[in-house]
Amino acid sequence: MSNKYRYRRGPQISRDVKKTGTVAVEQGDMLKIIWGSGRVTPVLLSSDCDDLVGIAMDASPATDATATVIRMLEIGHGTVFEMTVASATQIFGQQYVISSAQLLLKYTSDSGYDTATNSVAVCAQDLDTDGTSVLVQFMPGALQKQIVES
């Protein structure tokens, strides 16, 4: 993928975070938190959904030092981002799963918010023609999870 500014509208909850290792982060990458270290790294798979925290607003090449600070926008506050998807008609409420650092994949279900899914975002506006991008609102991420007793 390449650097792409993805914010479109809504609240901006900006965080300065440190990236893990000497991994490349591109602007527009979906980021997950590495629990225990507080570092972030780009997502890779749909199974990264439970650690998703934000969208990278800065880029940082792999040659940058470990713990380089980048800026990200938190997900889950009603903020709308324009994300890349496989070509298809997008309808309001359609769910999406992570496919790679900057790519969402339509989740095929007739029921909203099925349990045990990897859904991370919903379509925020219809796109009546085939296209490769969609406006989405991400569900609350790892930082807004419900507080529970252990």
C-alpha positions, 0 to 999 in steps of 0.5 A: 500500500502507500501513504494515504490520508484517510480521515474524512469527518467527525471527532479527532482524538489524536494520540502520540504513540510509539511504534514497535521495533523497526517496522514500517508504518505508512500514513493510513495504516490501521494500527494495533496495540502490543499489550504490555509495551504500549507500542503500536504496529500495523495490523496484518490479519482479521484476527488483529481486530481485538487489538485495533486502536487507531489509524496512522496519521504519520508515516515512519519507515523501517529505518527509523529507530525503535519507539519512534513517535507517530501520531494516530487518530483513535477509532470508535468515536464516530469518526469517519475514514475513507478506507480501501475495499475490494470493488463492490457496491457498498451499502449503509451498515455493511460490515467489514473485516481487516484484510491488511494494514490498509484494506478492508474486506466485506463481511458477508452476513445478513445480521448486524453484529453477529457474535464471534466475528472479526467485524471492525467497521461499518459503512457510513454512506452508500456507494451505489457504483462499484469502487475501491473505497468506502466511508466507514465508521470503526467500532470502538477499539481496544482502548474503549472496551468495556471494563470488566471484573477478572 
